[in-house]
């Protein structure tokens, strides 16, 4: 791969032809509507009161050192949430409503038309970014560090930044925090988590599409499965559908576990060849416009459940449905987890041997879902319309090389819930019907 700095071989005419791109240029998801970006920033300003928020964009990765699997850049989630931009090396500064000079300032790098011959056209400071973000005050990133110091001094020296692994590493931010510029430094993450927990209409649109294309990938894998198929072959079937339908990357490493590998919760090597009689656990999803789905289906490689496989599967399915039927505004995830375990325990019989099947259900029922597969948010928060989370009970019996997990993406509504990933078959009858259809289509070829 040629990565050297371009020299002066580019004609003036060629440089003139390079035009700046719009936000998320070419993305199937399209740009985030400006009114949504403005509403998100206003909500954050309403939460913080007096003080200065300083948020740094992600930086480009080094393809030769970081082993990136998709591209050399994915924007920081919070920066994208508030700006809709994919520009590296940028800063967002916001000052709360109680300050004497409330403001929102965006800093982006100036364009480098020579470098753009290698990377493609980029956005720079100017009216295009103002129009795309709804931020009128857009300045060159070269001015950011000097001016941000002044903003913090002018706002009571209260500074809100991201801590921990979620924060891009930056010496300047460390200096603001530890060299006396700010007197009170607070973590921005709880504020952002509270905002991101309830999805707006554009976020729901993106997540609904992510779930749909992910469900289509699972259907394709069911139709392609046959004894002897390799796990990585099914992975390629899944991910081809994700990409074809608009996913720009996978939401997380795809898990395709056949036989004993289906009992390993986060197995993702996908190297085993399936054998007759195997159950397959596939936990895989695509990301659409920075929002990911999270879908798991379990099915027999032969296309037909054995009586024992069917019994275990239907216990997991009934446990999942019981939890789904309990979703409503005001409910809590911890209570849904309790409901699922009580149901599994009381309906296990001797299906899992001397112990109740909930002894083989080692993980929690749910997690928040959004820009991350395990998204931000306080799990003590009662459910409200607009929240999205998973429901994913499972039973794993290593001694039998049998794993079953069923996972769907649940949107809380005013009247209950919507299963965003319902397009992927869940019932035994529907799975066997789809797999039989796949077998018929293979015979025709």
C-alpha positions as CSV (number, residue, x, y, z in Angstrom):
1,X,0.0,0.0,0.0
2,X,1.4,3.4,-1.0
3,X,1.2,5.8,1.9
4,X,4.0,8.3,1.3
5,X,3.4,12.0,1.2
6,X,2.4,13.3,-2.2
7,X,4.9,15.6,-3.9
8,X,4.2,18.5,-6.2
9,X,3.1,16.3,-9.2
10,X,-0.5,17.4,-9.1
11,X,-1.6,20.0,-11.6
12,X,-3.5,23.1,-10.6
13,X,-6.4,21.9,-12.7
14,X,-6.6,18.6,-10.8
15,X,-6.5,20.3,-7.4
16,X,-9.2,22.7,-8.4
17,X,-11.4,19.7,-9.3
18,X,-11.3,18.3,-5.7
19,X,-14.5,19.4,-3.9
20,X,-15.3,19.1,-0.2
21,X,-17.7,16.3,0.8
22,X,-20.8,16.5,2.9
23,X,-21.1,14.7,6.3
24,X,-21.1,10.9,5.9
25,X,-20.7,11.4,2.2
26,X,-21.9,8.3,0.3
27,X,-23.1,6.6,3.4
28,X,-26.4,4.6,2.9
29,X,-27.6,6.1,6.1
30,X,-27.2,9.7,4.9
31,X,-26.4,12.7,7.1
32,X,-28.0,13.3,10.5
33,X,-30.7,15.9,10.2
34,X,-29.5,19.3,11.4
35,X,-32.6,19.7,13.7
36,X,-31.7,16.5,15.5
37,X,-28.1,17.7,16.1
38,X,-29.3,21.0,17.4
39,X,-31.7,19.3,19.8
40,X,-29.0,17.0,21.1
41,X,-26.6,19.9,21.8
42,X,-29.4,21.9,23.4
43,X,-30.2,18.9,25.7
44,X,-26.6,18.6,26.8
45,X,-26.3,22.3,27.5
46,X,-29.5,22.1,29.5
47,X,-27.9,19.4,31.6
48,X,-24.5,20.9,32.4
49,X,-25.4,24.4,33.5
50,X,-22.3,26.6,34.0
51,X,-19.1,25.2,32.6
52,X,-17.2,24.2,29.4
53,X,-17.6,21.0,27.5
54,X,-14.5,20.1,25.5
55,X,-14.9,17.1,23.2
56,X,-12.2,15.7,20.9
57,X,-12.9,13.8,17.8
58,X,-11.3,10.4,17.1
59,X,-8.0,10.4,15.2
60,X,-7.1,8.3,12.2
61,X,-5.7,4.9,12.8
62,X,-2.4,3.6,11.3
63,X,-3.3,0.8,9.0
64,X,0.2,-0.5,9.2
65,X,0.2,-0.7,13.0
66,X,-3.3,-1.0,14.3
67,X,-4.6,-3.8,12.1
68,X,-7.9,-2.1,11.4
69,X,-10.4,-4.4,9.9
70,X,-12.7,-1.8,8.2
71,X,-11.0,1.5,7.5
72,X,-8.5,3.8,9.1
73,X,-11.2,6.0,10.8
74,X,-14.4,5.7,12.8
75,X,-15.6,8.8,14.5
76,X,-15.9,9.0,18.3
77,X,-19.5,8.1,19.2
78,X,-20.2,11.2,21.3
79,X,-18.6,13.6,18.7
80,X,-20.7,12.1,16.0
81,X,-23.8,12.2,18.1
82,X,-23.4,16.0,18.6
83,X,-22.0,17.0,15.2
84,X,-22.8,14.3,12.6
85,X,-19.3,14.8,11.3
86,X,-16.6,12.2,10.4
87,X,-13.7,14.7,10.4
88,X,-10.6,13.6,12.4
89,X,-8.5,16.0,14.3
90,X,-11.5,18.2,15.4
91,X,-12.8,19.8,18.6
92,X,-16.2,20.7,19.9
93,X,-16.5,23.3,22.6
94,X,-19.8,24.0,24.3
95,X,-20.5,26.4,27.2
96,X,-23.6,26.0,29.4
97,X,-26.7,28.1,29.4
98,X,-25.8,29.8,32.7
99,X,-22.6,31.3,31.5
100,X,-22.4,35.0,30.4
101,X,-21.3,34.0,26.9
102,X,-23.1,30.7,26.1
103,X,-21.6,29.3,22.8
104,X,-20.9,26.3,20.6
105,X,-17.6,26.4,18.7
106,X,-16.5,23.7,16.2
107,X,-12.8,23.4,15.2
108,X,-11.9,21.4,12.1
109,X,-8.6,21.0,10.3
110,X,-8.1,23.1,7.2
111,X,-8.1,21.3,3.9
112,X,-4.8,20.0,2.4
113,X,-5.5,19.6,-1.3
114,X,-2.1,17.8,-1.8
115,X,-2.9,15.2,0.8
116,X,-6.4,14.9,-0.6
117,X,-4.9,13.3,-3.7
118,X,-4.2,10.3,-1.4
119,X,-7.2,10.4,1.0
120,X,-10.0,11.9,-1.1
121,X,-11.6,15.3,-0.5
122,X,-12.3,16.4,3.1
123,X,-14.4,19.0,4.8
124,X,-12.7,22.1,6.1
125,X,-13.8,25.3,8.0
126,X,-16.5,27.1,6.0
127,X,-20.2,27.4,5.3
128,X,-20.5,23.7,4.3
129,X,-19.9,22.5,7.8
130,X,-22.0,25.2,9.3
131,X,-24.9,24.1,7.2
132,X,-24.4,20.4,7.9
133,X,-24.1,20.8,11.7
134,X,-26.1,23.9,12.5
135,X,-23.0,25.3,14.2
136,X,-22.4,28.9,13.0
137,X,-19.0,29.3,14.7
138,X,-16.6,27.1,12.8
139,X,-12.9,27.7,13.1
140,X,-9.6,26.2,12.0
141,X,-8.3,23.4,14.3
142,X,-5.0,25.1,14.5
143,X,-6.6,27.8,16.8
144,X,-8.3,25.3,19.1
145,X,-5.8,24.8,21.9
146,X,-5.0,28.5,22.5
147,X,-8.7,29.5,22.4
148,X,-10.0,26.6,24.5
149,X,-7.8,27.7,27.4
150,X,-9.5,31.1,27.4
151,X,-13.0,29.6,27.2
152,X,-12.3,27.5,30.3
153,X,-10.9,30.5,32.3
154,X,-14.0,32.5,31.2
155,X,-16.5,30.0,32.5
156,X,-15.7,29.5,36.1
157,X,-13.0,27.1,35.2
158,X,-15.4,24.1,35.4
159,X,-14.4,21.7,32.7
160,X,-16.3,18.6,31.5
161,X,-14.4,16.1,29.5
162,X,-14.5,12.3,28.8
163,X,-12.5,10.1,31.1
164,X,-11.3,6.5,30.8
165,X,-11.0,4.4,27.7
166,X,-13.8,6.3,26.0
167,X,-11.6,9.4,25.7
168,X,-9.2,9.8,22.8
169,X,-5.7,10.2,24.3
170,X,-4.6,13.9,24.1
171,X,-1.8,15.7,25.9
172,X,-3.6,19.0,25.6
173,X,-6.7,17.8,27.5
174,X,-4.4,16.3,30.1
175,X,-2.8,19.7,30.5
176,X,-6.2,21.4,30.9
177,X,-7.1,18.9,33.6
178,X,-3.8,18.9,35.6
179,X,-2.0,22.2,35.1
180,X,-4.3,24.6,36.8
181,X,-6.3,25.8,33.9
182,X,-9.4,24.1,35.2
183,X,-10.3,24.2,38.9
184,X,-13.1,21.6,38.7
185,X,-12.8,18.7,36.2
186,X,-15.8,16.4,35.7
187,X,-16.6,13.4,33.6
188,X,-18.8,14.1,30.6
189,X,-19.7,10.5,30.1
190,X,-22.7,10.2,32.5
191,X,-24.3,13.2,30.8
192,X,-23.8,11.8,27.3
193,X,-25.0,8.3,28.4
194,X,-28.3,9.7,29.8
195,X,-28.9,11.5,26.5
196,X,-28.0,8.6,24.3
197,X,-30.1,6.1,26.3
198,X,-33.3,7.5,24.7
199,X,-33.1,7.4,20.9
200,X,-34.6,10.1,18.7
201,X,-36.3,9.4,15.4
202,X,-33.2,9.4,13.3
203,X,-31.4,7.0,15.7
204,X,-34.4,4.7,15.6
205,X,-34.4,4.8,11.8
206,X,-30.8,3.8,11.7
207,X,-31.2,1.0,14.3
208,X,-34.3,-0.3,12.6
209,X,-32.4,-0.6,9.4
210,X,-29.3,-2.2,11.1
211,X,-31.6,-4.8,12.6
212,X,-33.3,-5.5,9.3
213,X,-30.1,-6.1,7.4
214,X,-28.8,-8.2,10.2
215,X,-31.9,-10.3,10.2
216,X,-31.5,-10.8,6.4
217,X,-27.9,-12.0,7.0
218,X,-29.1,-14.6,9.5
219,X,-31.7,-15.8,7.1
220,X,-29.1,-16.2,4.4
221,X,-26.8,-18.2,6.8
222,X,-29.7,-20.5,7.7
223,X,-30.4,-21.2,4.0
224,X,-26.7,-21.8,3.3
225,X,-26.0,-24.2,6.2
226,X,-25.3,-27.8,5.4
227,X,-23.3,-30.5,7.4
228,X,-19.6,-30.0,6.6
229,X,-19.8,-26.3,6.0
230,X,-17.0,-24.3,7.7
231,X,-17.8,-21.6,10.2
232,X,-15.9,-19.0,8.2
233,X,-18.1,-19.9,5.2
234,X,-21.2,-19.0,7.1
235,X,-19.5,-15.8,8.4
236,X,-18.8,-14.8,4.8
237,X,-22.5,-15.4,3.8
238,X,-23.7,-13.2,6.8
239,X,-21.3,-10.4,6.2
240,X,-21.9,-10.2,2.5
241,X,-25.5,-9.6,3.1
242,X,-24.7,-7.0,5.7
243,X,-22.5,-5.1,3.3
244,X,-24.8,-5.5,0.3
245,X,-27.7,-4.0,2.3
246,X,-25.8,-0.9,3.5
247,X,-23.7,-1.8,6.6
248,X,-20.4,0.0,6.5
249,X,-18.8,-2.4,9.0
250,X,-19.8,-5.2,11.4
251,X,-21.1,-4.1,14.8
252,X,-18.7,-6.5,16.5
253,X,-16.6,-9.6,15.5
254,X,-19.1,-12.2,14.1
255,X,-19.6,-15.3,16.3
256,X,-20.3,-18.5,14.3
257,X,-20.0,-21.4,16.7
258,X,-20.8,-25.0,15.6
259,X,-21.1,-27.9,18.0
260,X,-18.9,-27.3,21.1
261,X,-18.0,-23.8,19.9
262,X,-21.7,-22.8,20.4
263,X,-21.2,-23.2,24.1
264,X,-18.4,-20.6,24.2
265,X,-20.0,-17.2,24.7
266,X,-17.6,-15.0,22.8
267,X,-16.1,-17.5,20.4
268,X,-15.1,-15.6,17.2
269,X,-12.3,-17.6,15.6
270,X,-14.8,-19.3,13.2
271,X,-12.4,-22.0,12.1
272,X,-14.2,-25.3,12.7
273,X,-15.9,-27.5,10.1
274,X,-19.5,-28.4,11.1
275,X,-20.5,-32.0,11.6
276,X,-23.9,-33.8,11.2
277,X,-26.0,-33.2,14.3
278,X,-24.4,-29.9,15.3
279,X,-26.3,-27.0,16.5
280,X,-25.0,-23.6,15.3
281,X,-25.0,-20.4,17.3
282,X,-24.6,-17.3,15.2
283,X,-24.3,-13.9,17.0
284,X,-23.6,-11.3,14.3
285,X,-24.9,-8.0,13.2
286,X,-24.1,-5.0,10.9
287,X,-23.6,-1.4,11.8
288,X,-25.7,1.1,9.8
289,X,-24.8,4.8,10.0
290,X,-22.9,4.4,13.3
291,X,-25.7,2.3,15.0
292,X,-25.4,-1.4,15.4
293,X,-27.8,-4.3,15.8
294,X,-27.1,-7.4,17.9
295,X,-28.8,-10.6,16.8
296,X,-28.3,-14.2,17.7
297,X,-30.0,-17.3,16.2
298,X,-29.4,-21.0,16.9
299,X,-30.3,-23.7,14.5
300,X,-29.3,-27.3,13.5
301,X,-26.9,-27.6,10.6
302,X,-28.9,-30.5,9.2
303,X,-32.0,-28.3,8.9
304,X,-34.0,-30.4,11.4
305,X,-34.0,-30.2,15.2
306,X,-33.6,-33.5,17.1
307,X,-36.2,-33.9,19.9
308,X,-33.7,-32.9,22.5
309,X,-32.4,-29.9,20.6
310,X,-36.0,-28.8,20.0
311,X,-36.9,-29.1,23.7
312,X,-33.9,-27.0,24.8
313,X,-34.5,-24.5,22.0
314,X,-38.2,-24.1,22.9
315,X,-37.4,-23.5,26.6
316,X,-35.0,-20.7,25.6
317,X,-37.5,-19.3,23.2
318,X,-40.3,-19.4,25.7
319,X,-38.0,-17.7,28.3
320,X,-37.2,-15.0,25.8
321,X,-40.9,-14.4,24.9
322,X,-41.9,-14.2,28.6
323,X,-39.3,-11.5,29.1
324,X,-40.5,-9.7,26.0
325,X,-44.1,-9.8,27.1
326,X,-43.0,-8.1,30.4
327,X,-41.5,-5.1,28.6
328,X,-43.3,-1.8,29.3
329,X,-42.4,1.7,30.4
330,X,-41.4,1.7,34.0
331,X,-40.0,-1.8,33.9
332,X,-36.3,-2.4,34.7
333,X,-33.7,-4.6,33.1
334,X,-32.9,-6.2,36.4
335,X,-36.5,-7.3,36.9
336,X,-36.7,-8.6,33.4
337,X,-33.6,-10.7,34.1
338,X,-35.3,-12.1,37.3
339,X,-38.5,-12.9,35.3
340,X,-36.5,-14.8,32.7
341,X,-34.6,-16.9,35.2
342,X,-37.7,-17.7,37.2
343,X,-39.5,-18.9,34.1
344,X,-36.6,-21.0,33.0
345,X,-36.1,-22.5,36.4
346,X,-39.8,-23.4,36.8
347,X,-40.1,-25.0,33.3
348,X,-36.7,-26.9,33.1
349,X,-37.9,-30.3,34.4
350,X,-35.1,-32.7,33.9
351,X,-34.1,-31.2,30.5
352,X,-30.6,-30.2,31.7
353,X,-30.1,-33.2,34.0
354,X,-30.2,-33.0,37.8
355,X,-29.8,-29.2,37.8
356,X,-32.3,-26.6,36.6
357,X,-31.4,-25.2,33.2
358,X,-30.9,-21.7,34.6
359,X,-27.6,-23.1,36.0
360,X,-26.5,-23.2,32.4
361,X,-27.6,-19.7,31.7
362,X,-24.4,-17.8,32.8
363,X,-24.9,-14.3,31.5
364,X,-27.4,-11.5,31.9
365,X,-30.6,-11.3,29.9
366,X,-30.0,-7.8,28.4
367,X,-27.8,-4.9,27.7
368,X,-28.3,-1.4,26.2
369,X,-27.8,-1.2,22.4
370,X,-27.0,1.8,20.1
371,X,-23.8,3.2,18.8
372,X,-21.9,0.5,20.7
373,X,-23.1,-3.1,20.9
374,X,-22.9,-2.8,24.7
375,X,-24.1,0.8,24.7
376,X,-23.8,3.5,27.4
377,X,-26.5,3.9,30.1
378,X,-27.3,3.3,33.7
379,X,-28.9,-0.2,34.1
380,X,-30.9,1.1,37.1
381,X,-32.9,3.4,34.8
382,X,-36.5,2.4,34.4
383,X,-37.5,1.8,30.8
384,X,-38.9,4.6,28.7
385,X,-40.1,4.9,25.1
386,X,-37.2,5.3,22.8
387,X,-34.8,3.0,24.8
388,X,-33.4,0.0,22.9
389,X,-31.9,-3.1,24.5
390,X,-31.4,-6.8,23.8
391,X,-33.2,-9.8,25.2
392,X,-31.0,-12.9,25.0
393,X,-31.5,-15.9,27.2
394,X,-29.3,-18.9,26.6
395,X,-28.6,-22.5,27.7
396,X,-25.1,-23.9,27.2
397,X,-24.4,-27.6,27.8
398,X,-20.7,-28.3,27.0
399,X,-21.0,-32.0,27.9
400,X,-23.5,-32.3,25.0
401,X,-21.7,-29.8,22.7
402,X,-25.1,-28.0,22.6
403,X,-25.5,-24.3,22.9
404,X,-28.7,-22.3,22.3
405,X,-29.0,-18.5,22.5
406,X,-31.8,-16.4,21.0
407,X,-31.2,-12.6,20.9
408,X,-33.4,-9.8,19.6
409,X,-33.3,-6.0,19.7
410,X,-36.2,-4.4,21.6
411,X,-37.4,-0.9,21.2
412,X,-39.6,0.3,24.1
413,X,-42.8,2.0,22.9
414,X,-45.6,3.9,24.5
415,X,-47.7,0.7,24.3
416,X,-45.1,-1.9,25.0
417,X,-42.3,-2.9,22.6
418,X,-41.2,-3.4,19.0
419,X,-38.9,-6.3,18.1
420,X,-36.6,-4.7,15.6
421,X,-35.0,-7.9,14.6
422,X,-38.2,-10.0,14.2
423,X,-37.3,-10.5,10.5
424,X,-35.0,-13.4,11.5
425,X,-37.0,-16.6,12.1
426,X,-37.3,-17.7,15.8
427,X,-39.8,-20.6,15.9
428,X,-38.7,-24.1,15.2
429,X,-41.2,-24.4,12.4
430,X,-40.1,-21.2,10.7
431,X,-36.4,-22.1,10.9
432,X,-36.9,-25.6,9.5
433,X,-39.1,-24.2,6.7
434,X,-36.4,-21.6,5.7
435,X,-33.6,-24.2,5.8
436,X,-35.7,-26.6,3.7
437,X,-36.1,-23.8,1.2
438,X,-32.3,-23.3,1.1
439,X,-31.9,-27.0,0.5
440,X,-34.3,-26.9,-2.5
441,X,-32.5,-23.9,-4.0
442,X,-29.1,-25.8,-3.7
443,X,-30.5,-28.7,-5.6
444,X,-31.6,-26.5,-8.5
445,X,-28.0,-25.3,-9.0
